[in-house]
Every structure is written in C-alpha cells, then in structure tokens.
Amino acid sequence: MRLTQTQWQAIEPILPTVKTSKKGGRPRVDDRQTLNGIFYVLLNGCQWADLPSTFGAYVTCWRRYTAWVKDGTWDKIWATLFPLLDKKQLLEFSMALWSGSFIPYKKP
C-alpha cells in the first residue's frame, strides 16, 4: 500500500512538526516515504531489516513508528485513515477480529 494523495493530505497535518537543527546534520527523511515503509512492514509482516531500500533506511522507519506509537500520533493516523478506507470499501473487517489470545506473546 502506498498512500494516495488524498490520504497523504489527510494525514500530513497530524504528523508532529520537527525543528531542524542549527548544527546541521543529515536532512530529515520524507515523512510520506517513511510512512509508506511502515505500512509495507505492517501489511507484509516482514521484519524491519527486510524493508526494501526504496522506502529508505529501515531504522528510520522503525524509529519513527516507535515514536509515533508512543506519542499517540499512530492512533490519530488510523483514526484518519479508517473512514477514508471504509468509504472506498478497502477494509476487510474480518481481518480485524484477530486477537492476541490466539497468538503467543514472546518476551523480548
């Protein structure tokens, strides 16, 4: 899944703004590219390290996903995307019935 322009326009204002460092450093990787990488991993079930390089560095995608989960941004992204996807009948709600009670939890 790659974000459409409509989806991106709905999500972009939700993403936290990041101040650029006065010291320089590497430029920030594009949020849209990173978000597409996150969706690739989540939809395909692959490991972060197996993310194709077209999405940028897997570590960047993982770090941003982790940060967005912690600060609540990820919940806002889903709350924004669900109505858009449901309207186009792109959601398969039978897949949403998975429960952690059926999948064993492995301690890190």
LINZI-V248314 format. One record per helix or strand of 3 or more residues. SS is the DSSP state (alpha for helix, beta for strand). FROM is the first residue (numbers start at 1). LEN is the number of residues. Records with the same first field share a line. If there is no record, write none. Layout:
BEGIN
SS->FROM-LEN / FROM-LEN
END
This chain:
BEGIN
alpha->5-8 / 31-14 / 48-3 / 53-3 / 58-14 / 73-15 / 93-5
END
